[in-house]
Structures are given as C-alpha cells and as structure tokens.
Amino acid sequence: MAELSVANFKILTDKIAGAFNAWETYVGKATPDSGSVAYKMNEGCTTILALSDRDQVRELLPGFDDSYNDGCAAASSQTLFEDAINAINEHVDGIDDFCDDNTARVAPEFARAANAVTSGMITHDNIFTPVCANIMSVEVTATTTCATTAGTAIDTAAYSDYANLIVRATSSITSETTAILTCQVSGGTTATKAVVLTVGASQRTFDIGTHDTDMYYGCINCTVTGGTASDTFRVESERERALT
C-alpha cells in the first residue's frame, strides 16, 4: 500500500484542524492544563435555572443537562478526533517523522488536538505558526528616520522558527518608503531585507523577500529611506495554510 502523498497528508490534517477549531470555537475551549471542556451547554443550563417560570425549567433543563453530560463523557474535545488522528499516525508510521522526512508542517490546531491524544506526538519544529499580528510596528518620524516598537515574535518554543513575514501599511503611505528590515533567520542569524512601500491606502501588504523562500521568525530593527512623518506600518507573520 502506497503512503499518503504530502499534498493529501496536508489536506487530511487540515480538515481535522478545521473541525477541531470549529469545535473549540462553537462548543468549548480545551483547558490547556487539564484537557477539560467548558461546554456552552453548561451556560445554557445556568440560563435555564435562572428562569422564573418553574414549568419552563422542568421542561427545558433535562434536555440541556443530558447534552452537557453526553459531551462531558469524553475526557476532552480532542477525544472526538482521536480515531482519525491515530489512523493518520499509524498509516504514515508517525506524523512527526513523516513531517521531518517530507519537510511538511501541520496546523497548530491539528497539533493541539494530536498532542492531547498522545503527548509529544508532534514536536514544535513541525508546527507552522499562527498569525503573529504585530512583530514590530514602525512610525516614520521624518524623511529617512523612524521609530520602532517591538511586538511579539513567533514563539519558537511552540512553533517552527520560520514563516512568511509581510509588512502591512497601518496608515496611508503618502510618499514611497523603503523599509530596511533586520529579520531573524532560523538558527539564530539575521538577514537584511529592503521592502518598498508604494503610495496608497492603509492595510495593503508587501512581502519581505521572496514568498516561501525567504522565511523568518522575527524582526528586530528597521530603518527607512524616504517616507513621510506619521506614516505607519508593521511587520506580521502570515499563516502557511488557511483552515479548510
């Protein structure tokens, strides 16, 4: 039997990641320490118990209470995905090894579910980062000068240490500005990249380097040439793949 292709591996793990994310979002969040689930059905029970009409309480509470108890029969929300995760893990002879061998990374939502099923099933090096919305923010203070404010870089203890970084204009860019960025490279070195921000509206984005080739985990300095005082932008990381 042929092993899963990398493309199909990504599709299947992303499907589980999307389903797990929906479960967490709409039903309850897994508590990191205990793995218990704060079920929204429990909030429904609380609402019903507060009703002044006792007949409404008697009629509604059993249904909500049963649903709450059924949900809590699982040790955690991850249990609902255990069979699918284990099936993939067994088929590829270990998800983590498969990722190592094929330079493939899984979504953080999938890794969270998988590592709750079996602790350590997926190591951080094989998990791509979620969006880091503000790695560094920059305000142009005058032509050729700027002020920078450090944000939050990718957590390399939780995720792999490289992602596509972008510059997002957070104001209108009123004159062409070249941002010269010092980016942190996997392994601890740095690289200098120049990004030209053209005149235009806020919220436009610009790649730092070549997309999917030049990848970094942080940005520690910026200088500018050109620019207009009060124009602002920031460095962000992009998500490798959207949930499906």
Residue pairs with C-beta under 8 A, 6 or more apart in sequence:
3 91
3 92
4 12
4 88
4 91
4 92
6 102
6 104
9 88
9 92
9 98
9 102
9 104
10 104
10 106
10 241
11 244
12 84
12 88
13 88
13 95
13 106
13 107
13 110
14 107
14 110
14 241
14 243
14 244
15 244
16 81
16 84
16 85
16 88
16 110
16 113
17 106
17 107
17 108
17 109
17 110
17 113
17 243
18 109
18 243
18 244
19 81
20 77
20 78
20 81
20 109
20 110
20 112
20 113
21 109
21 243
23 77
23 80
24 30
24 77
24 109
26 40
27 37
27 39
27 40
27 71
27 77
28 37
28 38
28 39
28 40
28 71
28 77
29 37
29 38
30 36
30 37
30 76
30 77
30 78
30 112
30 116
31 37
31 38
35 75
35 76
35 78
35 116
36 76
37 71
37 72
37 74
37 76
37 77
39 68
39 71
39 72
41 64
41 67
41 68
41 71
42 68
44 64
44 68
45 61
45 64
45 65
45 68
48 56
48 57
48 60
48 61
48 64
49 57
49 61
51 57
51 60
74 80
76 116
77 113
78 112
78 113
78 114
78 116
78 117
79 117
81 113
81 117
82 117
85 110
85 113
85 114
85 117
85 121
86 117
86 118
88 95
89 95
89 114
89 118
89 121
92 98
95 106
95 114
95 121
95 122
95 126
96 121
96 122
96 123
96 126
98 104
99 105
99 106
99 122
99 126
100 125
100 126
104 126
105 126
105 127
105 128
105 160
105 240
106 114
106 122
106 126
106 127
106 128
107 127
107 128
107 240
107 241
107 243
108 127
108 128
108 129
108 130
108 158
108 159
109 243
110 122
111 122
111 126
111 127
114 121
114 122
115 121
115 122
124 156
124 157
124 158
124 159
124 160
125 160
125 161
126 160
127 158
127 159
127 160
128 159
128 160
128 163
128 239
128 240
128 241
129 154
129 155
129 159
129 160
129 163
129 217
129 237
129 239
129 240
130 159
130 239
131 236
131 237
131 238
131 239
132 151
132 152
132 153
132 154
132 163
132 236
132 237
133 151
133 234
133 236
134 151
134 152
134 234
134 235
134 236
135 151
135 152
135 153
135 154
135 165
135 218
135 219
135 234
135 235
135 236
135 237
136 148
136 149
136 150
136 151
136 219
136 220
136 222
136 234
136 235
137 148
137 149
137 151
137 170
137 232
137 233
137 234
137 235
138 146
138 147
138 148
138 149
138 179
138 222
138 224
138 232
138 233
138 234
138 235
139 146
139 147
139 149
139 230
139 231
139 232
140 146
140 177
140 224
140 227
140 228
140 229
140 230
140 231
140 232
141 147
141 229
142 227
142 229
143 226
143 227
143 228
143 229
144 223
144 224
144 225
144 226
144 227
145 224
146 222
146 223
146 224
146 227
148 221
148 222
150 220
151 234
151 235
153 184
153 217
153 218
153 219
154 161
154 163
154 217
154 218
154 237
156 217
160 186
161 186
161 187
161 217
162 185
162 186
162 215
162 216
162 217
163 215
163 216
163 217
163 237
163 238
163 240
164 207
164 208
164 211
164 212
164 215
164 237
164 238
164 240
165 183
165 208
165 209
165 215
165 216
165 219
165 235
165 236
165 237
165 238
166 205
166 206
166 207
166 208
166 235
166 236
166 237
166 238
167 179
167 181
167 195
167 197
167 205
167 206
167 208
167 233
167 234
167 235
167 236
168 203
168 204
168 205
168 206
168 233
168 234
168 235
168 236
169 197
169 200
169 201
169 202
169 203
169 204
169 205
169 206
169 231
169 232
169 233
170 202
170 203
170 232
170 233
170 234
171 202
171 230
171 231
171 232
171 233
172 200
172 201
172 202
172 231
173 197
173 198
173 199
173 200
173 204
173 228
173 231
173 233
174 199
174 228
174 231
175 199
175 226
175 227
175 228
175 231
176 196
176 197
176 198
176 199
176 226
176 227
177 196
177 197
177 224
177 225
177 226
177 227
177 228
177 231
177 233
178 194
178 195
178 196
178 197
178 224
178 225
178 226
179 194
179 195
179 196
179 197
179 222
179 223
179 224
179 233
180 192
180 193
180 194
180 222
180 223
180 224
180 225
181 192
181 193
181 194
181 195
181 208
181 219
181 221
181 222
181 235
182 190
182 191
182 192
182 219
182 220
182 221
182 222
183 190
183 191
183 192
183 193
183 208
183 209
183 214
183 216
183 218
183 219
183 220
184 190
184 216
184 217
184 218
184 219
184 220
185 191
185 216
185 217
186 215
186 216
186 217
190 220
191 209
191 214
191 216
193 208
193 209
193 214
195 206
195 207
195 208
196 206
197 206
197 233
205 236
208 214
208 216
208 219
208 235
209 215
217 237
219 235
222 235
